[in-house]
Amino acid sequence: YVGAISLARGALELIETGRSLQAHGITTHVIGSADQEMQPAMAAAHTRGDIEWHGFLPNDEAMRIIEGATAGLSLLHDEPNYRHSQPTKVLEYMAHGVPVVTTPLPRAVSIVERYSSGVVVPFRDPTSVVAAVLRLTTDPELRAAMASNGHSAALADFNWDKDGAQFAATLDRWVQESRTAL
């Protein structure tokens, strides 16, 4: 997991998932700053060995850690702000060739299902998250296919190098149009 850590972002599910996966010899790496409410729980889970909590890391360091991971977790709760947001965490995992395990928020589901790049699990259900990770662990062909699909999709359809010039041109056009309207 890479990102801000809070209850609504699935912090308790991350801890429980990590505890359960540890029993299978799988380490759950959690990278990011925890909010004040979750900081003690994250520290305790790290001390117990349930998770490997790295705290905040610069993005390039965080992304190096996830390279080759079995799965990238996005366990957001069903909150109004998340229902229509672009799931950047999902896209980052895909760009790095990491299969996604995500909760069923509409945009995340749309992306993961369209590109066959991961598994959708129910909200607040660490047992399903563990089952998804174990499936990816025991089925290397499925994991490789999802990783490849996600990476290819990120390059083709979610690529700043490809889309950045068009975005900048659109902004420039808007600036020019606003100047002529004055």
C-alpha positions as CSV (number, residue, x, y, z in Angstrom):
1,Y,0.0,0.0,0.0
2,V,1.2,3.5,-0.9
3,G,-0.6,6.6,0.3
4,A,-2.1,8.5,3.1
5,I,-3.3,6.3,6.0
6,S,-6.7,6.8,7.6
7,L,-9.8,4.9,8.6
8,A,-11.6,5.9,5.4
9,R,-8.6,4.7,3.3
10,G,-8.8,1.3,4.9
11,A,-6.1,1.4,7.6
12,L,-7.8,-1.2,9.8
13,E,-8.2,-3.5,6.8
14,L,-4.5,-3.0,6.0
15,I,-3.6,-4.1,9.5
16,E,-5.9,-7.1,9.5
17,T,-4.8,-8.1,6.0
18,G,-1.1,-7.8,7.0
19,R,-1.7,-9.9,10.1
20,S,-3.4,-12.6,8.2
21,L,-0.9,-12.6,5.3
22,Q,2.0,-12.8,7.8
23,A,0.7,-16.2,8.8
24,H,1.3,-17.3,5.2
25,G,4.8,-15.9,5.2
26,I,3.8,-12.8,3.1
27,T,4.8,-9.3,4.3
28,T,2.5,-6.4,3.8
29,H,4.4,-3.2,3.2
30,V,2.6,0.0,4.0
31,I,4.1,3.3,2.8
32,G,2.7,6.6,3.9
33,S,1.9,8.9,6.7
34,A,-0.8,8.0,9.1
35,D,-3.3,10.5,10.4
36,Q,-3.3,11.3,14.1
37,E,-6.1,8.8,14.7
38,M,-4.4,5.9,13.0
39,Q,-0.7,6.5,13.9
40,P,-0.8,4.5,17.2
41,A,-2.5,1.5,15.6
42,M,0.0,1.5,12.7
43,A,2.9,1.8,15.0
44,A,1.6,-1.1,17.1
45,A,0.9,-3.3,14.0
46,H,4.5,-2.6,12.8
47,T,5.9,-3.5,16.2
48,R,3.9,-6.8,16.3
49,G,5.2,-7.6,12.8
50,D,1.7,-7.5,11.3
51,I,2.9,-5.0,8.7
52,E,6.1,-3.4,7.6
53,W,5.2,0.3,8.0
54,H,7.7,2.5,6.2
55,G,6.1,5.9,7.0
56,F,6.3,8.6,4.5
57,L,8.8,8.1,1.7
58,P,9.4,10.2,-1.4
59,N,7.4,8.9,-4.4
60,D,10.4,7.5,-6.2
61,E,11.5,5.5,-3.2
62,A,8.0,4.2,-2.5
63,M,7.6,3.1,-6.1
64,R,10.9,1.2,-6.0
65,I,9.6,-0.8,-3.0
66,I,6.4,-1.8,-4.9
67,E,8.2,-3.0,-8.0
68,G,7.5,-6.7,-8.3
69,A,4.9,-6.8,-5.5
70,T,2.2,-9.4,-5.6
71,A,-0.5,-6.8,-5.4
72,G,-1.1,-3.1,-4.7
73,L,-3.9,-2.5,-2.3
74,S,-6.5,0.3,-2.6
75,L,-9.0,-0.3,0.2
76,L,-10.9,2.9,0.2
77,H,-14.3,3.0,2.0
78,D,-17.5,4.0,0.3
79,E,-17.2,7.7,1.0
80,P,-18.8,10.4,-1.1
81,N,-15.4,11.9,-2.0
82,Y,-14.0,8.6,-3.3
83,R,-17.1,7.6,-5.4
84,H,-16.3,9.8,-8.3
85,S,-12.5,10.4,-7.8
86,Q,-9.9,9.2,-10.3
87,P,-8.2,6.3,-8.4
88,T,-4.6,7.5,-8.9
89,K,-3.3,4.8,-6.5
90,V,-4.8,2.2,-8.8
91,L,-3.2,3.8,-11.9
92,E,0.2,4.1,-10.1
93,Y,0.1,0.3,-9.3
94,M,-0.8,-0.5,-12.9
95,A,1.9,1.8,-14.3
96,H,4.4,-0.2,-12.2
97,G,3.1,-3.5,-13.4
98,V,1.6,-4.4,-10.0
99,P,-1.9,-6.1,-10.0
100,V,-4.5,-4.1,-8.1
101,V,-6.7,-5.3,-5.3
102,T,-9.4,-2.6,-4.8
103,T,-12.7,-1.9,-3.2
104,P,-15.8,-1.5,-5.5
105,L,-15.7,2.2,-6.0
106,P,-17.2,2.9,-9.5
107,R,-14.1,4.4,-11.2
108,A,-11.7,1.8,-9.7
109,V,-14.0,-1.1,-10.8
110,S,-14.4,0.4,-14.3
111,I,-10.6,0.6,-14.7
112,V,-9.7,-2.8,-13.2
113,E,-12.4,-4.6,-15.0
114,R,-11.8,-2.9,-18.4
115,Y,-8.2,-3.7,-18.4
116,S,-8.2,-7.0,-16.4
117,S,-5.6,-5.5,-14.1
118,G,-6.7,-6.7,-10.7
119,V,-9.3,-8.0,-8.3
120,V,-12.3,-6.1,-6.8
121,V,-13.1,-7.0,-3.2
122,P,-16.0,-5.9,-0.9
123,F,-15.7,-2.9,1.3
124,R,-14.2,-3.5,4.8
125,D,-13.5,-7.1,4.1
126,P,-9.9,-8.1,4.9
127,T,-10.8,-11.8,4.5
128,S,-11.5,-11.1,0.8
129,V,-8.4,-9.0,0.4
130,V,-6.3,-11.9,1.8
131,A,-8.0,-14.4,-0.5
132,A,-7.3,-12.2,-3.5
133,V,-3.6,-11.8,-2.5
134,L,-3.2,-15.5,-1.9
135,R,-4.8,-16.2,-5.3
136,L,-2.3,-14.0,-7.0
137,T,0.5,-15.6,-5.0
138,T,-0.5,-19.1,-6.0
139,D,-1.4,-18.3,-9.6
140,P,1.7,-16.7,-11.1
141,E,0.2,-16.8,-14.6
142,L,-2.8,-14.8,-13.5
143,R,-0.6,-12.4,-11.6
144,A,1.7,-11.9,-14.6
145,A,-1.3,-11.3,-16.9
146,M,-2.8,-8.7,-14.6
147,A,0.5,-7.0,-14.1
148,S,1.1,-6.9,-17.9
149,N,-2.4,-5.7,-18.7
150,G,-2.2,-2.9,-16.1
151,H,1.2,-1.8,-17.3
152,S,0.1,-1.8,-21.0
153,A,-3.1,0.1,-20.1
154,A,-1.2,2.7,-18.1
155,L,1.2,3.3,-21.1
156,A,-1.6,3.5,-23.6
157,D,-4.4,5.3,-21.8
158,F,-3.1,6.9,-18.6
159,N,0.3,8.3,-19.7
160,W,1.4,11.8,-18.9
161,D,4.1,11.6,-21.6
162,K,1.3,10.9,-24.1
163,D,-1.4,13.1,-22.7
164,G,0.6,16.0,-21.2
165,A,0.9,18.0,-24.4
166,Q,-2.8,17.8,-25.1
167,F,-3.6,18.8,-21.5
168,A,-1.2,21.8,-21.8
169,A,-2.7,22.8,-25.1
170,T,-6.2,22.7,-23.6
171,L,-5.1,24.9,-20.7
172,D,-3.4,27.3,-23.2
173,R,-6.6,27.4,-25.3
174,W,-8.6,28.2,-22.1
175,V,-6.3,31.0,-21.2
176,Q,-6.4,32.5,-24.7
177,E,-10.3,32.2,-24.7
178,S,-10.5,33.9,-21.3
179,R,-8.3,36.8,-22.5
180,T,-10.5,37.4,-25.5
181,A,-13.6,37.4,-23.4
182,L,-12.3,40.2,-21.2
